[in-house]
Amino acid sequence: MSVWTLGINHQTAPLDLRGRFAFALDQIQPTLHTLRSALPRQPEATLLSTCNRTELYGAGDPAVLDPTLDWLAQAGGVSTQVLRDHAYVLRDDQSARHAFRVASGLDSMVLGEAQILGQMKDAVRAADEAGALGTTLHQLFQRSFAVAKQVRSSTEIGAHSISMTAAAVRLASQLFEDLREVRVLFVGAGEMIELAATHFAAKTPRAMAIANRSMERGEKLASRFGAQVMRLADLPEHLHEFDVVVSCTASTLPLIGLGAVERALKKRKHRPMFMVDLAVPRDIEAEVKALDDVYLYTVDDLATVVQTGKDNRLAAVAQAEAIIDAGVLSFMHWMERRDPANGVVPLIQQINAQADAWRAHELGRARRLLARGEPVEAVLEALSKGLTQKMLHGTLAELHSGDAAARAATAETVSRLFLRDGRPPQDPRS
């Protein structure tokens, strides 16, 4: 049994490539079903997909890694070599360490971000519901969550951090003299848009609006901030009315194209537009960035902004890494105990199975004796004697076999196991 991680993230792959491998939460279950059915040996599997990363965690035969890479490349519509050039493969202790660091926010664009932990829990829940989460991955992720909680509670890893949405507000403040005079449009109604709306609302802009595919969900969010609501289909008609546009949806194709922005700029008489695309894949066509009077930022563009305060958290990182080291050692010890070749868990399982077989045999014999009318006391005596003889037979045979050194070593072990007071066996001749 081995655990492994196959993935791409903001450190290894550009935004457009990550966009090819973005999976919405409701896609995780069917994707895991498809993956496992495509493999000769179905491993335990969990899929984590965020704007920063797409990662497959697996447990089982490591030989499935190559076909898993092939499958993932095909799912993203790229060659296996292209994916291999940007992917990382981690095994066993390195895989565990990575999972612990991700859960703790140490592998994020925003050092110490808390959002990733909830995303990981959602991914694990989806894998469990898909029937793809076995004992090993369940243990790995439960330990990841415990380590993340300990890091949060005992270090200042999350202190002084700046979120993506807070960074967007900071940049907008640099472009516009007074945010109280701007009109802000949010495209989408998910968690990231809710965070963005919260940060912008604190600056009391002139107007706020939410464009969403579902009017009901859009209205629910808009009611919290006193914002207007519009349908996505009406977006091109009203785009020119807004100075700031923040978009984050689960759309697989851009919602705001180059032509729509060009027409909006013409109506605005080239007054500047500040646009933030927090979606992966993109919500706003990349070509928009080349337009004059448009200031477009993606999640990768914001990465440098959110590094502010990182130096203040470096001491906390060392503390967090120590907690993670301890967690990795504990998990690997658990894995070793379960090793079919050398671990004690398989042996314990075999011993229990053998004892159950003996118990069932003697119990069956006792029932047959009772059915024949044998006295209860005699049956109980036979039952206890039969069980005792079966359990001691192998041990006693070992004590009588081998040379003197082997018998002495066996006697020492048997004494420790069966004579609980720890006294060595006495020589029967003394």
C-alpha positions, 0 to 999 in steps of 0.5 A: 500500500502506498499513498501518492499525490499527482497535481498541478498548482500555481507554482508549476502551471500557468493559469490557462493550463490550470483552467483546463483541469478545473472541476466544479464540486458537483463534477468530483463524484462523476469524475472519480467514478470515470477515473477509477473505472478506467484503471485496472486496479481501482485505487482509493482516490480524492480530487481537490480542485481550486483556482490554485490547484488540481490534485489527485490523491490516491492510495493503493498500487503506485503502478496506477500513477502512469495510467492516471497521468494519461487519463488526467491529460486526456481529461484536460485535452492536452498531451501526456508530456505537456501535463508531465512537464507541469505536474508533480508526483509525490509518494508516501511521506512526501504526499502526506507532508504535502496534504498537511501543508495544503490543509494548513495554508502553507502551500497557497498563494496567500500564506496561511489562507483558511479557505483551502481547508474548507475546500479540502473538506468538501473534496473529501466529502465528495470522494466519500459519497462517491465510494472512492475514500478508503481507510488510508485516505480517510486517515490521511485527511482526518490527520490533515485536518487535525494538523491544520487545526493545531497550526491555526491554534498554536501559531500565528500563520494566518496573522497579517495575511491579505486575501485576494479580494482585499488585494483587489480593493487595494488595487482599485483604491490606487486607480480611483481617487475615491471608491465612494464614487465608483460603481461595482459589478460582481459576476457570480454569487459564490463564496469568492464573490461574497468575500469580494462584495464584503470588502468593497461594501466596506468602502461604500461605493456609489452602487453595487450590482450582482449578475448571476445565472440564477436570479434567486441566488443573486437576489439572496446575496444582493439583499445583504449589500443593498445591491441590484441584480441582473441576469448574465444575459443582460451583462453586455448591455449594462457593462459600460455602467460599471467602473469595477468588475469582479468576476468569479463563476464556474463557467467553462468558457469566458463570460466577458469577451473582448468585443463586449469590453470594447463596446463598453469602453466606447460608451464610457468614452474611454474612462478606465475600467478596473477588472478582476478575474478570480475564476479558473478557467477564466471568466474574462478573455485574456485579450481584454488585458491588451486594451487601453483603459482596462486594468485586468488582474487575474489570480496570478496577477494578485499573487504578488500583492498578497505577499505583503506581510509574508515576512512577518509570518516566516517565524510562524512557518517554522513552528507550523513545519515542526507540527507537520513533521510530527504529523507525517511521522505519526501517519507513516508509523500508522502506514507501516503498521498496516504493511501486509509484508511487515506490519503488525495489523495484518498479523493481528487480523490473521490471529483474530481470524484464526481464533474466531475459527477455533472458537466457531469449531469448538462452539459447534462441537459443544452444541452437538454434544448438548443436542445429544443430551450430554451434561452441561458441565461436561460440555463446558469442560470440553469446550474450555479444554479444546480452546486452550489446547488449540491456542497453546499447541503451536507455542508448546511445539515451538518450545520443544523444537530447535536447538538450545539457543532457539528454545531459550529465545522462544522461552523468553518470548513465551514467558513475556506473552503468557506469564504477565507477571514477567517471571521467567519460566522455572526449570521443571527439574529444579 
